[in-house]
Protein backbone atom coordinates (compact mmCIF):
# COMPACT_ATOMS: atom_id res chain seq x y z
CA UNK A 1 0.00 0.00 0.00
CA UNK A 2 1.33 3.44 -1.01
CA UNK A 3 2.13 5.95 1.73
CA UNK A 4 0.68 9.34 0.79
CA UNK A 5 1.91 11.29 3.78
CA UNK A 6 4.11 10.65 6.78
CA UNK A 7 5.69 12.71 9.50
CA UNK A 8 8.32 12.07 12.14
CA UNK A 9 8.73 13.97 15.40
CA UNK A 10 6.56 16.82 14.11
CA UNK A 11 6.42 19.81 16.45
CA UNK A 12 4.57 23.10 16.31
CA UNK A 13 5.27 25.39 19.22
CA UNK A 14 3.82 28.87 19.43
CA UNK A 15 5.85 31.39 21.46
CA UNK A 16 4.04 33.30 24.17
CA UNK A 17 4.80 36.90 24.98
CA UNK A 18 7.70 37.28 27.33
CA UNK A 19 6.92 38.32 30.85
CA UNK A 20 8.27 41.63 32.01
CA UNK A 21 11.94 41.33 33.03
CA UNK A 22 12.07 37.67 31.90
CA UNK A 23 14.72 36.38 29.49
CA UNK A 24 12.96 33.08 28.92
CA UNK A 25 10.42 32.49 26.20
CA UNK A 26 7.65 30.06 26.99
CA UNK A 27 5.69 28.13 24.39
CA UNK A 28 2.32 26.55 23.75
CA UNK A 29 3.20 23.08 22.48
CA UNK A 30 0.27 22.60 20.09
CA UNK A 31 1.88 19.62 18.34
CA UNK A 32 4.72 17.92 20.18
CA UNK A 33 6.55 14.99 18.58
CA UNK A 34 3.89 13.42 16.34
CA UNK A 35 4.71 10.39 14.19
CA UNK A 36 2.07 9.51 11.62
CA UNK A 37 1.67 7.58 8.37
CA UNK A 38 -1.33 7.91 6.05
CA UNK A 39 -1.74 5.27 3.36
CA UNK A 40 -3.71 5.33 0.14
CA UNK A 41 -7.19 3.83 0.47
CA UNK A 42 -7.21 3.99 4.28
CA UNK A 43 -9.42 6.08 6.51
CA UNK A 44 -8.11 7.27 9.85
CA UNK A 45 -9.58 9.40 12.60
CA UNK A 46 -7.68 11.67 14.92
CA UNK A 47 -9.45 11.97 18.25
CA UNK A 48 -8.71 14.26 21.16
CA UNK A 49 -10.23 16.83 23.43
CA UNK A 50 -10.75 20.42 22.40
CA UNK A 51 -7.46 22.30 22.23
CA UNK A 52 -5.32 19.16 21.96
CA UNK A 53 -3.76 20.11 18.61
CA UNK A 54 -5.81 18.09 16.09
CA UNK A 55 -6.54 21.03 13.80
CA UNK A 56 -3.01 22.41 14.11
CA UNK A 57 -1.61 19.03 13.07
CA UNK A 58 -3.96 18.96 10.08
CA UNK A 59 -2.91 22.46 9.07
CA UNK A 60 0.76 21.45 9.48
CA UNK A 61 0.33 18.45 7.20
CA UNK A 62 -1.09 20.70 4.49
CA UNK A 63 1.43 23.51 4.85
CA UNK A 64 -1.12 25.95 6.22
CA UNK A 65 0.61 26.54 9.58
CA UNK A 66 4.41 26.59 9.94
CA UNK A 67 6.07 23.57 11.55
CA UNK A 68 8.66 24.19 14.28
CA UNK A 69 10.64 20.98 13.70
CA UNK A 70 10.40 17.41 12.47
CA UNK A 71 10.21 15.68 9.12
CA UNK A 72 7.34 15.62 6.63
CA UNK A 73 7.07 13.42 3.55
CA UNK A 74 4.49 13.72 0.74
CA UNK A 75 4.45 10.87 -1.80
CA UNK A 76 7.71 9.65 -0.27
CA UNK A 77 9.53 12.95 -0.86
CA UNK A 78 10.75 15.02 2.06
CA UNK A 79 9.28 18.51 2.23
CA UNK A 80 11.34 21.48 3.36
CA UNK A 81 9.23 22.40 6.41
CA UNK A 82 10.78 25.86 6.62
CA UNK A 83 9.68 26.73 3.08
CA UNK A 84 5.92 27.35 2.98
CA UNK A 85 6.06 27.28 -0.85
CA UNK A 86 7.33 23.68 -0.82
CA UNK A 87 3.73 22.46 -0.59
CA UNK A 88 2.55 24.27 -3.72
CA UNK A 89 3.02 21.37 -6.13
CA UNK A 90 1.04 19.10 -3.78
CA UNK A 91 -1.92 21.42 -3.12
CA UNK A 92 -4.23 19.76 -5.64
CA UNK A 93 -3.68 16.28 -4.20
CA UNK A 94 -3.81 17.19 -0.49
CA UNK A 95 -7.01 18.99 0.47
CA UNK A 96 -8.97 19.98 3.55
CA UNK A 97 -12.66 20.35 4.27
CA UNK A 98 -12.89 23.02 6.94
CA UNK A 99 -15.01 22.32 9.98
CA UNK A 100 -16.49 25.82 10.10
CA UNK A 101 -18.48 26.01 6.88
CA UNK A 102 -19.36 29.70 6.96
CA UNK A 103 -15.94 31.24 7.59
CA UNK A 104 -14.30 29.01 4.96
CA UNK A 105 -16.44 30.47 2.15
CA UNK A 106 -15.70 33.97 0.89
CA UNK A 107 -18.94 35.94 1.41
CA UNK A 108 -18.10 38.18 -1.57
CA UNK A 109 -18.04 35.26 -4.02
CA UNK A 110 -20.94 33.39 -5.55
CA UNK A 111 -21.09 29.62 -5.19
CA UNK A 112 -20.04 29.37 -8.84
CA UNK A 113 -16.89 31.42 -8.13
CA UNK A 114 -16.11 29.49 -4.93
CA UNK A 115 -16.19 26.12 -6.68
CA UNK A 116 -14.71 27.19 -10.03
CA UNK A 117 -11.58 29.03 -8.79
CA UNK A 118 -9.68 25.92 -7.62
CA UNK A 119 -10.72 24.05 -10.77
CA UNK A 120 -9.16 26.77 -12.93
CA UNK A 121 -6.10 27.28 -10.72
CA UNK A 122 -5.22 23.58 -10.92
CA UNK A 123 -6.18 23.14 -14.59
CA UNK A 124 -8.84 20.55 -13.78
CA UNK A 125 -11.18 21.81 -16.50
CA UNK A 126 -11.07 24.35 -19.30
CA UNK A 127 -13.26 27.46 -19.26
CA UNK A 128 -15.55 26.01 -21.93
CA UNK A 129 -16.59 23.12 -19.65
CA UNK A 130 -16.30 24.95 -16.34
CA UNK A 131 -19.97 25.65 -15.68
CA UNK A 132 -20.92 22.06 -16.53
CA UNK A 133 -18.27 20.76 -14.08
CA UNK A 134 -19.43 23.10 -11.28
CA UNK A 135 -23.06 22.00 -11.76
CA UNK A 136 -21.97 18.35 -11.77
CA UNK A 137 -20.16 18.87 -8.45
CA UNK A 138 -23.13 20.66 -6.90
CA UNK A 139 -25.43 17.81 -7.94
CA UNK A 140 -23.05 15.27 -6.38
CA UNK A 141 -23.61 16.94 -3.00
CA UNK A 142 -27.38 17.40 -3.35
CA UNK A 143 -27.49 20.99 -4.65
CA UNK A 144 -28.29 22.19 -8.18
CA UNK A 145 -27.67 24.80 -10.88
CA UNK A 146 -30.19 27.18 -9.28
CA UNK A 147 -27.62 27.76 -6.52
CA UNK A 148 -24.78 29.00 -8.78
CA UNK A 149 -25.41 32.74 -8.47
CA UNK A 150 -26.23 32.74 -4.76
CA UNK A 151 -23.87 33.78 -1.97
CA UNK A 152 -22.86 31.73 1.10
CA UNK A 153 -25.13 33.65 3.51
CA UNK A 154 -28.16 32.37 1.57
CA UNK A 155 -27.48 28.77 2.59
CA UNK A 156 -27.95 26.77 5.76
CA UNK A 157 -24.90 25.45 7.62
CA UNK A 158 -25.37 22.00 6.14
CA UNK A 159 -25.66 23.38 2.61
CA UNK A 160 -22.52 25.47 3.10
CA UNK A 161 -20.68 22.37 4.24
CA UNK A 162 -21.83 20.56 1.06
CA UNK A 163 -20.46 23.48 -0.99
CA UNK A 164 -17.11 23.02 0.78
CA UNK A 165 -17.22 19.31 -0.01
CA UNK A 166 -18.03 19.99 -3.68
CA UNK A 167 -15.10 22.41 -3.92
CA UNK A 168 -12.75 19.80 -2.48
CA UNK A 169 -14.05 16.86 -4.53
CA UNK A 170 -13.64 18.87 -7.72
CA UNK A 171 -9.87 18.52 -7.44
CA UNK A 172 -10.02 14.71 -7.01
CA UNK A 173 -7.46 14.83 -4.19
CA UNK A 174 -5.47 11.80 -3.09
CA UNK A 175 -5.95 12.77 0.55
CA UNK A 176 -8.66 14.78 2.29
PyMOL commands that set and color helices and strands:
alter all, ss='L'
color gray80, all
select helices_A, chain A and resi 54-61+84-90+111-121+127-140+145-147+152-154+157-169
alter helices_A, ss='H'
color red, helices_A
select strands_A, chain A and resi 3-15+27-39+69-74+77-78
alter strands_A, ss='S'
color yellow, strands_A
deselect
rebuild
show_as cartoon
